[in-house]
Amino acid sequence: YNNIIKSIAAKGVKVELYTAQGKVKTYYVGGTTPDQMGTYMYMENSTVPFITNIAGFDGYLTPRYITERADWAVKNVFRLGEGELLSLSVADRERAGFAFKIERDQTTGDCMLFDGFEKPVSNISQDKVTDYLQKYRVLNFEGLEKSLLPNQRDSLRAQTPFRSIVMIKTNGDTSRIDLWRRPITTQTVNLSMEDGTPYPYDIDRMTATLNKDTSLVIVQYFSFERLFLKPSDFQSLNNSK
């Protein structure tokens, strides 16, 4: 009892619930139980703390009580609606030929494709382009980059990003993301290959900046790897749209 109360007092999150009539309840959220299936909480003016859980949910509840302002921020990188695209430029600087630009004809609605040298690419499948652009409907970053040491941050910023995407919408809004290989950190999950050879960088996540902001964020390869294609990936096998 003493340990739990002391822990809640030192690290707990205070929660106040209000209705139109005013404050109706105050309680404090503590840490997890040893089996990580319950969460210690204390109701104001109660004589004892409680172990709480949500029926049907396995785990503890503390992460649901977010108090960092940055964690409440909208995590959108790209959000593309129907007919909003003016142009999209994609570049992978580590792989030759993995660069292209899509431009939409505002009169016909069809898309034109250019390679990394701004040369038009022929025999484009409009269906393939449309399917590709669907991946930009909602794309989010995972969170703020908090694991890198100051020297790692400085080193990244001094390098040219190995990937970039720039989207311009018909209303003039521009969204840009620059990507770097993420160094191994204390948060890295996969550290080595099957033969024990260490990975030179985090294979699950990349570090990025948005719209030239100096803040660093984390994005997942799972969400962004599929965006980097070759111009030939958009070509049709026949002359139909």
Backbone as JSON, one array per atom type, in Angstrom:
{
  "sequence": "YNNIIKSIAAKGVKVELYTAQGKVKTYYVGGTTPDQMGTYMYMENSTVPFITNIAGFDGYLTPRYITERADWAVKNVFRLGEGELLSLSVADRERAGFAFKIERDQTTGDCMLFDGFEKPVSNISQDKVTDYLQKYRVLNFEGLEKSLLPNQRDSLRAQTPFRSIVMIKTNGDTSRIDLWRRPITTQTVNLSMEDGTPYPYDIDRMTATLNKDTSLVIVQYFSFERLFLKPSDFQSLNNSK",
  "N": [[0.83, -1.21, 0.0], [1.85, 1.31, 0.88], [4.01, 1.65, -0.9], [2.68, 1.77, -3.38], [1.03, 4.04, -3.13], [3.02, 5.97, -2.74], [4.34, 5.83, -5.19], [2.31, 6.62, -6.98], [1.92, 9.22, -6.08], [4.33, 10.37, -6.77], [4.71, 9.93, -9.55], [2.28, 9.79, -10.77], [-0.62, 10.47, -12.89], [-2.83, 13.12, -12.81], [-6.31, 13.21, -13.02], [-9.13, 15.01, -13.92], [-12.59, 15.16, -14.07], [-15.22, 16.78, -15.74], [-18.54, 18.1, -15.89], [-21.27, 20.03, -17.27], [-22.12, 21.12, -14.94], [-19.9, 21.34, -13.4], [-16.88, 20.17, -11.7], [-16.81, 16.69, -11.3], [-15.42, 14.45, -10.58], [-12.27, 13.24, -9.41], [-9.28, 11.58, -10.01], [-6.28, 9.55, -9.75], [-3.79, 8.27, -11.86], [-1.7, 5.53, -11.81], [1.09, 3.28, -12.08], [1.73, 0.04, -13.64], [0.52, -3.24, -12.67], [2.38, -6.1, -11.37], [1.96, -8.22, -13.24], [1.32, -6.85, -15.47], [-1.29, -6.58, -16.31], [-3.1, -5.03, -15.08], [-3.88, -1.74, -13.74], [-2.72, 0.57, -11.38], [-4.74, 2.8, -9.6], [-5.95, 5.73, -7.95], [-8.67, 7.0, -6.26], [-9.72, 10.25, -5.5], [-9.98, 11.11, -2.1], [-10.51, 8.52, -1.4], [-9.99, 5.6, 0.68], [-8.28, 3.64, -0.05], [-6.1, 2.51, -2.73], [-6.83, 1.33, -6.11], [-6.97, -1.53, -8.33], [-7.3, -1.38, -11.71], [-8.97, -2.19, -14.8], [-9.87, -2.76, -18.29], [-12.58, -4.51, -19.45], [-12.04, -7.3, -21.48], [-9.75, -6.29, -22.57], [-6.32, -6.79, -22.71], [-3.72, -5.71, -20.85], [-2.09, -2.7, -19.61], [-3.24, 0.58, -18.53], [-2.03, 3.05, -18.35], [-0.54, 4.27, -20.58], [-2.61, 5.43, -22.0], [-3.22, 7.8, -20.9], [-2.25, 10.61, -21.82], [0.04, 13.18, -21.39], [1.94, 14.79, -22.53], [2.29, 17.6, -24.53], [3.18, 17.56, -27.19], [2.58, 15.02, -28.02], [-0.08, 15.09, -28.56], [-0.31, 16.33, -30.93], [-1.34, 16.68, -34.36], [-0.52, 14.1, -36.56], [-0.19, 14.05, -39.27], [1.47, 13.49, -42.34], [1.0, 13.38, -45.11], [-2.1, 14.12, -46.61], [-4.31, 13.41, -48.86], [-6.92, 14.35, -50.9], [-9.62, 13.54, -53.21], [-8.95, 14.66, -56.47], [-7.27, 16.7, -55.6], [-4.56, 16.82, -56.16], [-1.8, 18.5, -57.58], [0.94, 18.23, -58.26], [3.47, 15.71, -57.72], [6.52, 14.85, -56.43], [8.99, 12.42, -56.24], [11.85, 10.98, -54.82], [14.51, 8.71, -54.57], [17.6, 8.63, -53.46], [19.51, 6.71, -53.12], [19.18, 4.67, -54.88], [19.59, 4.19, -58.24], [17.53, 5.51, -60.77], [15.19, 5.45, -59.34], [13.31, 7.67, -59.2], [10.82, 10.09, -59.82], [8.19, 12.14, -61.23], [4.87, 13.13, -60.84], [2.34, 14.75, -62.57], [-0.78, 16.35, -62.66], [-3.15, 16.86, -65.2], [-5.18, 19.53, -65.19], [-7.37, 19.96, -66.75], [-8.19, 17.61, -68.17], [-7.92, 15.75, -66.17], [-6.26, 13.59, -66.25], [-3.08, 12.02, -65.53], [0.33, 12.94, -65.92], [3.58, 11.58, -66.33], [6.96, 11.89, -65.33], [10.44, 11.18, -65.6], [13.42, 10.95, -63.52], [14.99, 12.79, -64.77], [13.37, 14.7, -65.72], [12.16, 13.95, -68.08], [9.45, 13.06, -70.19], [7.47, 10.14, -69.55], [6.32, 7.5, -71.43], [3.28, 5.68, -72.38], [1.69, 5.32, -70.02], [-0.13, 3.86, -67.38], [-3.12, 4.95, -66.3], [-4.67, 3.86, -64.33], [-2.82, 2.56, -62.7], [-1.43, 4.77, -61.72], [-3.48, 6.06, -60.33], [-4.06, 4.12, -58.38], [-1.65, 4.18, -56.99], [-1.61, 6.82, -55.96], [-3.61, 6.61, -54.1], [-2.36, 5.74, -51.84], [-1.56, 7.97, -50.54], [-3.67, 9.07, -49.25], [-4.08, 9.12, -46.44], [-1.34, 9.56, -44.57], [0.77, 9.12, -41.91], [3.21, 10.2, -39.46], [5.08, 8.39, -36.94], [5.86, 9.39, -34.42], [7.52, 11.87, -32.33], [11.06, 12.19, -32.66], [12.92, 11.02, -30.16], [15.02, 9.56, -29.23], [17.57, 9.88, -30.27], [20.95, 10.9, -29.75], [22.5, 14.13, -29.1], [24.77, 14.45, -30.82], [24.19, 12.59, -32.8], [21.89, 13.65, -33.92], [22.93, 16.06, -34.98], [24.7, 15.0, -36.85], [22.97, 13.73, -38.65], [21.5, 15.91, -39.7], [23.47, 17.18, -41.08], [23.84, 15.65, -43.29], [22.81, 14.83, -46.66], [19.44, 14.1, -47.22], [18.4, 10.72, -47.83], [16.11, 10.1, -49.1], [13.26, 11.78, -50.49], [10.09, 13.43, -50.63], [7.84, 15.52, -52.29], [4.85, 17.17, -52.26], [2.44, 19.01, -54.04], [-0.54, 20.72, -53.86], [-3.67, 21.56, -55.54], [-4.63, 23.86, -54.37], [-2.4, 25.22, -53.7], [-1.05, 24.47, -51.41], [1.85, 23.04, -49.99], [3.54, 20.08, -49.19], [6.22, 18.48, -47.64], [8.55, 15.85, -47.14], [11.61, 14.82, -45.81], [13.93, 12.2, -45.64], [16.03, 10.2, -43.58], [18.38, 7.54, -42.98], [17.92, 5.83, -39.98], [19.91, 5.92, -37.09], [21.2, 3.22, -35.03], [19.58, 2.86, -31.95], [18.68, 2.95, -28.42], [16.1, 2.19, -28.59], [15.87, 0.59, -30.78], [14.66, -2.33, -32.34], [15.28, -4.63, -34.01], [18.41, -5.76, -34.16], [20.44, -7.25, -35.41], [21.41, -9.4, -38.17], [20.41, -12.76, -39.22], [22.74, -14.25, -39.14], [24.14, -13.02, -37.21], [25.44, -10.68, -37.87], [25.69, -7.24, -37.29], [23.12, -4.85, -37.94], [23.56, -1.91, -39.93], [21.96, 0.25, -39.51], [18.72, 1.28, -38.25], [16.3, -0.95, -39.25], [13.59, -0.84, -39.27], [12.52, 1.68, -38.91], [12.67, 5.12, -39.98], [14.29, 8.34, -39.76], [12.99, 11.63, -39.97], [12.28, 14.9, -41.42], [9.74, 17.39, -41.59], [8.45, 19.52, -44.0], [10.71, 21.18, -43.99], [11.07, 21.76, -41.34], [12.89, 21.97, -38.28], [12.55, 20.09, -36.33], [12.76, 16.62, -35.54], [11.22, 13.63, -36.66], [9.76, 10.31, -36.44], [9.29, 7.78, -38.85], [7.74, 4.87, -40.25], [9.16, 2.17, -42.11], [7.31, 0.35, -43.05], [5.07, 1.88, -43.76], [6.09, 3.77, -45.58], [7.94, 2.69, -47.4], [6.74, 1.57, -49.67], [6.2, 3.7, -51.31], [8.26, 4.43, -52.94], [9.1, 4.02, -56.06], [9.94, 2.9, -59.44], [9.84, 4.73, -62.54], [9.01, 2.99, -64.59], [7.34, 1.25, -63.29], [4.84, 2.28, -63.49], [4.02, 1.98, -66.04], [1.93, 0.79, -68.68], [1.08, -2.47, -69.95], [-0.09, -2.55, -72.34], [-1.67, -0.4, -74.74], [-3.88, 0.75, -73.58], [-5.73, 2.81, -71.24]],
  "CA": [[0.0, 0.0, 0.0], [2.7, 2.49, 0.97], [4.77, 1.78, -2.14], [1.79, 2.18, -4.48], [0.65, 5.44, -2.9], [4.21, 6.8, -2.97], [4.59, 5.85, -6.62], [1.27, 7.44, -7.62], [2.16, 10.61, -5.7], [5.53, 10.87, -7.44], [4.7, 9.81, -11.0], [0.93, 9.6, -11.26], [-1.29, 11.47, -13.71], [-4.06, 13.57, -12.18], [-7.41, 13.3, -13.98], [-10.33, 15.69, -13.42], [-13.73, 15.04, -14.98], [-16.16, 17.89, -15.57], [-19.77, 18.23, -16.65], [-21.7, 21.44, -17.3], [-22.33, 21.58, -13.57], [-18.63, 21.5, -12.71], [-16.06, 18.97, -11.51], [-17.58, 15.61, -10.68], [-14.58, 13.34, -10.1], [-10.83, 13.37, -9.55], [-8.55, 10.36, -9.66], [-4.87, 9.56, -10.13], [-3.4, 7.06, -12.59], [-0.34, 5.11, -11.5], [1.75, 2.34, -12.98], [1.14, -1.26, -13.9], [0.7, -4.34, -11.72], [3.51, -6.94, -11.79], [1.64, -9.03, -14.41], [1.02, -5.9, -16.54], [-2.68, -6.76, -16.74], [-3.92, -4.07, -14.36], [-3.28, -0.42, -13.52], [-3.03, 1.15, -10.08], [-5.36, 4.13, -9.61], [-6.42, 6.18, -6.63], [-9.77, 7.97, -6.31], [-9.57, 11.28, -4.49], [-10.71, 10.91, -0.84], [-10.68, 7.1, -1.11], [-9.08, 5.12, 1.72], [-7.36, 2.66, -0.64], [-5.97, 2.54, -4.2], [-7.53, 0.23, -6.79], [-6.41, -2.1, -9.56], [-8.34, -1.19, -12.72], [-8.76, -2.78, -16.12], [-10.99, -2.7, -19.21], [-13.01, -5.87, -19.78], [-11.71, -7.72, -22.83], [-8.47, -5.71, -23.0], [-5.17, -7.28, -21.96], [-2.68, -4.7, -20.79], [-2.3, -1.66, -18.61], [-3.94, 1.73, -19.09], [-1.27, 4.29, -18.18], [-0.22, 4.98, -21.84], [-3.77, 6.13, -22.56], [-3.32, 9.11, -20.25], [-1.14, 11.35, -22.43], [0.17, 14.55, -20.85], [2.89, 15.56, -23.33], [1.58, 18.36, -25.56], [3.6, 17.17, -28.54], [1.96, 13.74, -28.37], [-1.44, 15.37, -29.01], [-0.26, 17.01, -32.22], [-1.75, 15.93, -35.54], [0.66, 13.42, -37.09], [-0.28, 13.94, -40.73], [2.53, 13.84, -43.27], [0.24, 13.68, -46.31], [-3.54, 13.82, -46.61], [-4.67, 13.77, -50.23], [-8.3, 14.09, -51.28], [-9.9, 13.36, -54.63], [-8.79, 15.83, -57.31], [-6.48, 17.76, -54.96], [-3.15, 16.79, -56.53], [-1.23, 19.23, -58.71], [2.16, 17.51, -58.64], [4.1, 14.9, -56.69], [7.9, 14.51, -56.79], [9.5, 11.36, -55.36], [13.25, 10.7, -55.14], [15.32, 7.83, -53.74], [18.95, 8.96, -53.91], [20.39, 5.55, -52.97], [18.95, 3.72, -55.97], [19.5, 4.86, -59.54], [16.29, 5.27, -61.49], [14.03, 5.51, -58.46], [12.88, 9.06, -59.07], [9.79, 10.42, -60.81], [7.28, 13.22, -60.9], [3.52, 13.01, -61.38], [1.62, 16.01, -62.7], [-2.15, 16.12, -63.13], [-3.74, 17.83, -66.13], [-6.38, 20.03, -64.52], [-8.49, 19.97, -67.7], [-8.65, 16.24, -68.43], [-7.85, 14.93, -64.96], [-5.25, 12.55, -66.42], [-1.77, 12.31, -64.95], [1.53, 12.79, -66.73], [4.7, 11.07, -65.54], [8.29, 12.28, -65.78], [11.48, 10.46, -64.87], [14.27, 11.78, -62.68], [15.64, 13.82, -65.59], [12.27, 15.54, -66.21], [11.73, 13.49, -69.4], [8.14, 12.39, -70.12], [7.44, 8.68, -69.64], [5.18, 7.15, -72.28], [2.5, 4.46, -72.13], [1.39, 5.29, -68.59], [-1.43, 3.35, -66.95], [-3.78, 5.87, -65.37], [-5.15, 3.05, -63.2], [-1.69, 2.35, -61.8], [-1.15, 6.04, -61.05], [-4.57, 6.28, -59.37], [-3.85, 3.2, -57.24], [-0.49, 4.68, -56.24], [-1.98, 8.04, -55.23], [-4.46, 6.24, -52.96], [-1.49, 5.54, -50.67], [-1.33, 9.28, -49.91], [-4.91, 9.6, -48.68], [-3.72, 9.45, -45.07], [-0.02, 9.04, -44.18], [1.17, 9.76, -40.66], [4.46, 9.79, -38.81], [4.84, 7.63, -35.72], [6.02, 10.24, -33.24], [8.73, 12.68, -32.31], [12.32, 11.48, -32.46], [13.42, 11.36, -28.83], [16.06, 8.62, -28.83], [18.89, 10.2, -30.79], [21.82, 11.77, -28.97], [22.75, 15.38, -29.82], [25.72, 14.3, -31.92], [23.51, 11.85, -33.87], [21.01, 14.62, -34.58], [23.75, 16.96, -35.78], [25.24, 14.24, -37.96], [21.9, 13.54, -39.64], [21.16, 17.18, -40.34], [24.58, 17.56, -41.97], [23.8, 14.78, -44.46], [21.71, 14.96, -47.61], [18.48, 13.01, -47.0], [18.5, 9.72, -48.88], [14.83, 10.07, -49.79], [12.43, 12.97, -50.33], [8.82, 13.5, -51.34], [7.24, 16.85, -52.26], [3.5, 17.2, -52.84], [1.81, 20.31, -54.2], [-1.97, 20.58, -54.13], [-4.24, 22.57, -56.42], [-4.84, 25.11, -53.63], [-1.1, 25.81, -53.44], [-0.4, 23.89, -50.23], [2.99, 22.17, -50.28], [3.96, 19.2, -48.1], [7.51, 17.88, -47.97], [9.21, 15.04, -46.14], [12.97, 14.38, -46.1], [14.15, 10.99, -44.86], [17.39, 9.71, -43.33], [18.53, 6.27, -42.28], [17.93, 6.08, -38.53], [20.97, 5.19, -36.4], [20.81, 2.29, -33.98], [19.36, 3.53, -30.66], [18.21, 2.05, -27.37], [14.75, 1.78, -28.95], [15.91, -0.28, -31.95], [14.2, -3.69, -32.03], [16.07, -5.62, -34.75], [19.8, -5.28, -34.1], [21.39, -8.0, -36.22], [20.89, -10.39, -39.12], [20.35, -14.12, -38.69], [24.09, -14.75, -38.91], [24.75, -12.23, -36.13], [26.02, -9.42, -38.36], [24.86, -6.1, -36.85], [22.58, -3.94, -38.95], [24.22, -0.6, -39.85], [20.95, 1.26, -39.16], [17.41, 0.75, -37.87], [15.64, -1.45, -40.45], [12.14, -0.71, -39.11], [12.11, 3.08, -38.85], [13.53, 6.17, -40.51], [14.15, 9.66, -39.16], [12.53, 12.54, -41.02], [11.82, 16.25, -41.13], [8.56, 17.75, -42.36], [8.35, 20.91, -44.46], [11.95, 21.89, -43.62], [11.1, 22.03, -39.91], [14.11, 21.42, -37.67], [12.18, 18.98, -35.46], [12.89, 15.3, -36.14], [10.14, 12.7, -36.36], [10.01, 8.93, -36.82], [8.32, 7.15, -39.72], [7.96, 3.44, -40.4], [9.34, 1.64, -43.45], [6.06, -0.34, -43.42], [4.16, 2.84, -44.37], [6.7, 4.64, -46.58], [8.77, 1.98, -48.38], [5.95, 1.3, -50.87], [6.03, 4.93, -52.09], [9.44, 4.68, -53.76], [9.03, 3.13, -57.21], [10.58, 3.32, -60.68], [8.85, 5.17, -63.53], [8.49, 1.85, -65.36], [6.29, 0.57, -62.53], [3.55, 2.88, -63.83], [3.73, 1.78, -67.45], [0.96, -0.24, -69.04], [1.57, -3.51, -70.85], [-0.7, -2.3, -73.63], [-1.9, 1.02, -74.99], [-5.09, 1.23, -72.95], [-5.52, 3.62, -70.04]],
  "C": [[0.87, 1.26, 0.0], [3.49, 2.73, -0.33], [3.91, 2.29, -3.29], [1.4, 3.64, -4.33], [1.82, 6.37, -3.18], [4.5, 6.93, -4.46], [3.59, 6.73, -7.35], [1.52, 8.92, -7.31], [3.34, 11.2, -6.48], [5.4, 10.92, -8.96], [3.29, 9.74, -11.6], [0.41, 10.75, -12.11], [-2.62, 11.83, -13.04], [-5.13, 13.79, -13.25], [-8.6, 13.96, -13.29], [-11.42, 15.61, -14.48], [-14.75, 16.13, -14.67], [-17.42, 17.65, -16.4], [-20.12, 19.72, -16.68], [-21.9, 22.0, -15.9], [-21.03, 21.76, -12.79], [-17.89, 20.18, -12.56], [-16.84, 17.91, -10.77], [-16.68, 14.5, -10.12], [-13.12, 13.67, -10.34], [-10.18, 12.05, -9.16], [-7.14, 10.44, -10.23], [-4.51, 8.21, -10.74], [-1.95, 6.74, -12.29], [0.21, 4.15, -12.54], [1.03, 1.01, -13.08], [1.37, -2.24, -12.76], [1.83, -5.24, -12.21], [3.22, -7.78, -13.03], [1.27, -8.18, -15.62], [-0.39, -6.05, -17.1], [-3.62, -5.78, -16.04], [-3.16, -2.78, -14.14], [-3.69, 0.11, -12.16], [-3.62, 2.55, -10.26], [-5.86, 4.45, -8.2], [-7.5, 7.25, -6.81], [-9.6, 8.97, -5.17], [-10.52, 11.03, -3.32], [-11.02, 9.44, -0.56], [-9.68, 6.69, -0.02], [-8.04, 4.14, 1.17], [-7.21, 2.92, -2.14], [-6.69, 1.32, -4.79], [-6.69, -0.29, -7.94], [-7.53, -2.05, -10.59], [-7.97, -1.9, -14.02], [-9.99, -2.52, -16.98], [-11.34, -4.12, -19.61], [-12.7, -6.18, -21.25], [-10.4, -7.17, -23.35], [-7.36, -6.23, -22.1], [-4.06, -6.23, -22.0], [-2.99, -3.66, -19.74], [-2.69, -0.35, -19.29], [-3.14, 3.03, -19.04], [-0.96, 5.0, -19.5], [-1.4, 5.73, -22.44], [-3.93, 7.54, -21.96], [-2.12, 9.95, -20.66], [-1.11, 12.77, -21.87], [1.19, 15.4, -21.61], [2.15, 16.28, -24.45], [1.91, 17.89, -26.96], [2.92, 15.88, -28.98], [0.51, 13.91, -28.81], [-1.46, 15.99, -30.4], [-0.74, 16.09, -33.34], [-0.5, 15.37, -36.22], [0.63, 13.27, -38.61], [1.03, 14.32, -41.41], [1.88, 14.25, -44.6], [-1.22, 13.31, -46.07], [-4.09, 14.33, -47.93], [-6.1, 13.37, -50.53], [-8.45, 13.97, -52.78], [-9.75, 14.67, -55.38], [-7.93, 16.94, -56.74], [-5.05, 17.86, -55.48], [-2.85, 17.69, -57.72], [0.03, 18.53, -59.19], [2.71, 16.75, -57.43], [5.48, 14.48, -57.18], [8.45, 13.54, -55.76], [10.92, 11.02, -55.78], [13.86, 9.78, -54.1], [16.75, 7.97, -54.24], [19.93, 7.8, -53.74], [20.27, 4.58, -54.13], [18.76, 4.48, -57.28], [18.18, 4.51, -60.21], [15.04, 5.33, -60.65], [13.67, 6.97, -58.15], [11.86, 9.35, -60.16], [8.97, 11.6, -60.31], [5.94, 12.99, -61.59], [2.89, 14.4, -61.43], [0.23, 15.72, -63.25], [-2.58, 17.25, -64.07], [-5.08, 18.27, -65.55], [-7.59, 20.07, -65.44], [-9.06, 18.57, -67.89], [-8.71, 15.38, -67.18], [-6.84, 13.82, -65.05], [-3.92, 13.0, -65.83], [-0.67, 12.08, -65.97], [2.67, 12.36, -65.8], [6.01, 11.48, -66.17], [9.32, 11.51, -64.96], [12.34, 11.45, -64.09], [15.01, 12.87, -63.42], [14.61, 14.73, -66.24], [11.83, 15.17, -67.63], [10.39, 12.77, -69.28], [8.28, 10.88, -70.28], [6.17, 8.3, -70.39], [4.46, 5.91, -71.78], [2.19, 4.27, -70.65], [-0.01, 4.71, -68.35], [-2.03, 4.31, -65.94], [-4.3, 5.1, -64.14], [-4.03, 2.82, -62.19], [-1.36, 3.63, -61.03], [-2.21, 6.31, -59.99], [-4.4, 5.39, -58.15], [-2.7, 3.69, -56.37], [-0.87, 5.88, -55.39], [-2.9, 7.74, -54.05], [-3.64, 6.05, -51.69], [-1.24, 6.84, -49.92], [-2.6, 9.84, -49.27], [-4.71, 10.01, -47.23], [-2.39, 8.77, -44.76], [0.46, 9.83, -42.98], [2.58, 9.36, -40.26], [4.12, 9.12, -37.49], [4.89, 8.5, -34.48], [7.27, 11.07, -33.36], [9.96, 11.82, -32.06], [12.94, 11.92, -31.14], [14.64, 10.55, -28.42], [17.46, 9.01, -29.28], [19.65, 11.14, -29.86], [22.08, 13.05, -29.77], [23.71, 15.24, -30.99], [25.12, 13.52, -33.09], [22.57, 12.78, -34.63], [21.81, 15.55, -35.5], [24.31, 16.26, -37.01], [24.2, 14.03, -39.05], [21.63, 14.82, -40.41], [22.25, 17.63, -41.31], [24.59, 16.74, -43.25], [22.65, 15.16, -45.39], [20.72, 13.82, -47.35], [18.52, 12.0, -48.15], [17.2, 9.55, -49.65], [14.06, 11.36, -49.53], [11.14, 12.82, -51.13], [8.28, 14.92, -51.18], [5.89, 16.79, -52.97], [2.99, 18.63, -52.88], [0.35, 20.08, -54.59], [-2.46, 21.73, -55.0], [-4.48, 23.89, -55.7], [-3.53, 25.79, -53.25], [-0.38, 25.27, -52.23], [0.71, 22.93, -50.65], [3.35, 21.37, -49.03], [5.24, 18.49, -48.53], [7.99, 17.01, -46.8], [10.59, 14.65, -46.66], [13.31, 13.26, -45.12], [15.63, 10.65, -44.77], [17.33, 8.32, -42.72], [18.65, 6.56, -40.78], [19.05, 5.29, -37.87], [20.39, 4.19, -35.39], [20.7, 3.05, -32.66], [18.93, 2.49, -29.63], [16.81, 1.54, -27.67], [14.72, 0.84, -30.15], [15.56, -1.71, -31.56], [15.09, -4.73, -32.69], [17.51, -5.11, -34.88], [20.74, -6.0, -35.04], [20.67, -8.96, -37.15], [20.93, -11.77, -38.49], [21.73, -14.68, -38.39], [24.83, -13.96, -37.83], [25.38, -10.94, -36.57], [25.14, -8.25, -37.95], [24.34, -5.31, -38.04], [23.26, -2.58, -38.82], [23.26, 0.52, -39.45], [19.66, 0.54, -38.78], [16.67, 0.32, -39.14], [14.12, -1.31, -40.38], [11.66, 0.73, -39.22], [13.16, 4.0, -39.45], [13.32, 7.45, -39.71], [13.84, 10.65, -40.27], [12.33, 13.95, -40.49], [10.65, 16.55, -42.06], [8.62, 19.23, -42.72], [9.51, 21.77, -43.99], [11.98, 22.3, -42.15], [12.36, 21.4, -39.32], [13.8, 20.25, -36.74], [12.29, 17.66, -36.22], [11.72, 14.42, -35.72], [10.54, 11.31, -36.84], [8.9, 8.46, -37.75], [8.7, 5.69, -39.91], [8.19, 3.07, -41.87], [8.05, 0.98, -43.94], [5.12, 0.6, -44.17], [4.76, 3.54, -45.57], [7.5, 3.91, -47.65], [8.03, 1.8, -49.7], [5.77, 2.53, -51.76], [7.15, 5.14, -53.09], [9.54, 3.62, -54.86], [9.88, 3.67, -58.36], [9.5, 3.82, -61.64], [8.23, 4.01, -64.3], [7.4, 1.09, -64.61], [4.9, 1.11, -62.86], [3.16, 2.63, -65.29], [2.76, 0.62, -67.65], [1.6, -1.25, -69.97], [0.94, -3.39, -72.21], [-0.96, -0.81, -73.77], [-3.17, 1.56, -74.38], [-4.75, 2.01, -71.72], [-5.43, 2.72, -68.82]]
}
